[in-house]
Amino acid sequence: MDHHTNKHKGFTLTEVLVGLLIASLFMATSMQAFVASTSFKARARQISEANNWVQDDLENVKTLSLDVQQVPYTQAELLQAVSASQNTLIVKGVNSGLRARDANYNALAPADQMKYGGDALIIGSDSNDNIIQAITTDSTTTPPRTLITLVNNLQTTQLQGSDVHVIARCRPQNASASGFAAYLKATLETRPVAGNTNTATPNIGTRTILGKAFTLTRRTTIKNLTPFQVLELAYRVTDNSGQTIATANTEVVPNAFFRCP
């Protein structure tokens, strides 16, 4: 009787099935890892693009804050000397940001008088409360000039070249006053966030990143702390499910403030 074992015996059906199961589990795990890796890479790129989006807008805001010509009325200088007891002066440039007293000022309610009372000016070393009564601009001259009539007369003679500043913008009394931070905030209300052209919603922009829609929200707040010239900026980027993928918070001080006396 032959008792030799067959050395060429194959795998059993059970062994084949176990092998297939192990291979399937390995392939499934590998596919899950591949999908997760791809998803993570896509999310990382979306986050990177969102941060770049925020940075683009922030750079635009910083440029705007540095360009004093973009903030309505920073300062001017007298083109001609003004003697004491005079109430008219000529300043260099066409300063369209200046506000004259309302023609019906005396008939206005006290609250409206504060709003439409006209800008008060610092003129050289004169300490008087120099309120603007009327403004006439002339851009045909070289250099262009603005003729300002004051409610009051100057108390002291001011030389040609003396600086002229708006008191309210250099020295706001609170965060809601017309300081340079307030003017920068108002200017941004007309400048849509980066990539947005809808002036109706300037602080909200939308963008598609890797086929998915995202929303950038910009919030501006004047810091409620003396000298009320700091504009706080808060950015948030969310996806269409409302999940936040990028945020940024910073502060900007308009360059015009540093030119105040």
C-alpha positions in Angstrom: 0.0 0.0 0.0 1.3 3.4 -1.0 1.3 5.9 2.0 3.2 8.8 0.3 1.6 12.3 0.6 0.8 14.3 -2.5 3.3 17.2 -2.4 1.5 19.1 -5.2 -1.8 19.4 -3.4 -3.5 22.9 -4.2 -5.3 25.5 -2.0 -8.6 24.5 -0.5 -11.7 26.5 -1.3 -11.7 27.9 2.2 -8.1 29.2 1.8 -9.0 30.8 -1.5 -12.0 32.6 -0.1 -10.0 33.8 2.9 -7.3 35.1 0.6 -9.9 36.9 -1.5 -11.4 38.4 1.6 -8.1 39.7 2.8 -7.3 41.1 -0.6 -10.7 42.8 -0.7 -10.2 44.3 2.7 -6.8 45.6 1.8 -8.1 47.1 -1.5 -11.0 48.7 0.3 -8.8 50.2 3.0 -6.4 51.5 0.3 -9.2 53.1 -1.7 -10.5 54.7 1.5 -7.1 56.1 2.2 -6.7 57.3 -1.3 -10.1 59.0 -1.3 -9.3 60.6 2.1 -5.9 61.7 0.9 -7.5 63.3 -2.2 -10.2 65.0 -0.1 -7.6 66.3 2.4 -5.5 67.7 -0.5 -8.6 69.4 -2.0 -9.6 70.9 1.3 -6.0 72.1 2.0 -6.0 73.9 -1.4 -9.4 75.4 -0.7 -8.2 76.7 2.6 -5.0 78.1 1.0 -7.1 79.8 -1.7 -9.4 81.2 0.9 -6.6 82.7 2.9 -5.1 84.2 -0.3 -8.5 85.7 -1.0 -8.6 87.3 2.4 -5.0 88.5 2.0 -5.8 90.1 -1.4 -8.6 92.2 0.1 -6.5 93.1 3.1 -3.8 94.4 0.8 -6.3 96.5 -1.0 -7.5 98.0 2.3 -4.0 98.7 3.4 -3.2 100.4 0.1 -6.3 102.5 0.5 -5.4 103.5 4.1 -1.9 104.6 3.0 -3.2 106.7 0.1 -4.3 109.8 1.8 -5.9 111.1 -1.4 -8.4 108.2 -1.1 -9.6 109.4 2.3 -11.9 112.5 1.8 -9.9 115.5 2.8 -6.7 115.0 4.8 -5.1 118.4 4.9 -4.3 121.4 2.8 -2.2 124.5 3.0 -2.9 128.2 2.5 -2.0 129.6 -0.9 -2.2 133.1 0.5 -1.6 134.6 3.9 -4.8 135.4 5.9 -4.9 138.4 8.2 -6.6 138.5 11.6 -10.3 139.5 11.4 -10.6 138.0 7.9 -13.0 135.1 7.3 -12.0 134.0 3.8 -9.0 131.8 2.8 -7.7 130.1 -0.3 -6.2 126.6 0.1 -4.3 124.5 -2.4 -6.2 121.7 -4.1 -9.8 120.9 -4.8 -11.0 119.3 -1.5 -14.4 117.9 -2.3 -14.5 116.1 1.0 -15.1 119.4 2.9 -18.5 120.1 4.2 -20.0 123.6 4.6 -22.7 124.6 7.1 -26.3 123.9 5.8 -28.0 126.9 4.5 -31.0 126.3 6.8 -28.7 125.6 9.8 -30.5 128.0 12.2 -33.9 126.3 11.5 -32.6 122.8 12.1 -33.1 120.7 15.2 -30.1 120.6 17.6 -29.3 117.0 16.5 -29.4 118.0 12.9 -27.3 121.1 13.6 -24.5 118.8 14.8 -24.7 116.8 11.6 -25.0 119.7 9.2 -23.1 122.3 11.1 -20.2 122.4 8.7 -16.6 121.2 9.3 -14.5 123.0 11.8 -10.9 123.7 10.7 -7.6 124.0 12.4 -5.8 126.8 10.5 -2.1 127.1 11.3 -1.8 128.3 14.9 -5.2 129.9 15.1 -7.2 128.6 18.0 -10.6 129.9 16.9 -13.5 127.6 16.1 -13.3 128.0 12.3 -16.6 126.7 10.9 -17.0 126.5 7.1 -19.8 128.7 5.9 -19.3 128.2 2.1 -17.0 126.5 -0.3 -16.1 127.3 -3.9 -13.7 125.1 -5.8 -11.7 126.1 -8.9 -9.9 123.3 -10.8 -8.9 125.5 -13.8 -6.1 127.3 -11.9 -2.6 126.0 -11.5 -2.5 124.7 -8.9 -6.2 124.0 -8.3 -7.6 125.8 -5.3 -10.6 126.0 -3.0 -12.0 129.2 -1.6 -13.4 128.8 1.9 -15.6 131.3 3.7 -15.8 130.9 7.5 -18.6 131.6 9.8 -16.2 133.5 12.1 -13.1 135.7 11.6 -9.6 134.4 12.3 -8.1 135.6 15.6 -4.5 135.7 14.4 -2.7 136.2 11.1 -1.7 133.0 9.3 1.1 132.9 6.8 1.1 131.4 3.3 1.8 127.7 3.5 0.1 127.2 6.9 -1.6 123.8 7.3 -5.3 123.5 7.3 -7.0 120.5 9.0 -10.5 119.3 9.7 -10.8 119.1 13.5 -13.5 116.5 13.5 -11.4 114.1 11.4 -8.2 114.7 13.3 -9.8 114.7 16.8 -13.1 112.7 16.7 -14.9 112.6 20.1 -16.2 109.1 19.7 -16.1 106.0 17.5 -19.2 107.2 15.5 -17.7 110.6 14.7 -16.1 111.6 11.4 -12.5 110.6 12.1 -10.2 109.1 9.4 -11.1 105.6 10.5 -14.8 106.5 10.0 -14.0 107.8 6.5 -12.0 104.7 5.6 -14.9 102.6 6.8 -17.3 104.6 4.7 -15.0 104.3 1.7 -14.9 100.6 2.0 -18.7 100.5 1.9 -18.3 101.6 -1.8 -15.4 99.2 -2.4 -16.5 95.5 -2.8 -14.3 92.8 -1.4 -11.7 91.3 -3.7 -13.3 89.5 -6.5 -16.7 91.0 -6.0 -18.3 93.7 -8.2 -21.6 94.0 -6.4 -21.6 97.4 -4.7 -25.0 96.6 -3.1 -23.2 94.1 -0.9 -19.6 95.4 -0.7 -18.6 93.4 2.3 -19.7 90.0 0.9 -18.1 88.2 -2.0 -18.5 84.8 -3.5 -16.0 82.7 -5.3 -15.7 79.1 -6.7 -12.7 77.1 -5.5 -12.2 73.6 -7.0 -15.8 73.5 -8.1 -17.2 74.5 -4.7 -18.9 77.9 -3.8 -17.4 79.9 -0.9 -18.4 83.2 0.7 -16.1 85.9 2.0 -17.5 88.3 4.7 -15.7 91.4 5.7 -16.7 93.2 8.9 -15.4 96.7 9.7 -15.6 98.3 13.2 -14.1 101.5 14.5 -12.2 100.7 17.7 -14.0 102.3 20.6 -10.8 103.7 22.1 -9.2 107.1 22.0 -8.1 108.5 19.4 -10.9 106.5 17.6 -8.7 106.3 14.5 -8.2 102.5 14.4 -10.4 100.4 12.0 -10.8 96.8 13.0 -11.2 94.3 10.2 -12.6 90.8 10.6 -12.7 88.3 7.7 -14.5 85.0 7.5 -14.7 82.5 4.6 -17.4 79.9 4.7 -18.5 77.1 2.4 -22.1 76.6 1.2 -22.9 74.6 4.3 -21.8 77.4 6.5 -18.6 75.8 7.7 -15.8 78.3 8.3 -12.5 77.4 6.6 -10.6 80.7 7.1 -10.6 83.7 9.4 -8.5 86.7 9.9 -8.5 89.7 12.3 -6.4 92.8 12.0 -6.3 96.6 12.6 -5.6 99.4 10.2 -4.8 103.1 11.0 -5.2 105.4 8.1 -2.0 107.2 7.1 -3.9 110.5 7.1 -4.2 110.4 10.9 -0.4 110.6 11.3 -0.4 114.0 9.5 -2.7 115.6 12.0 -1.2 118.3 14.3 
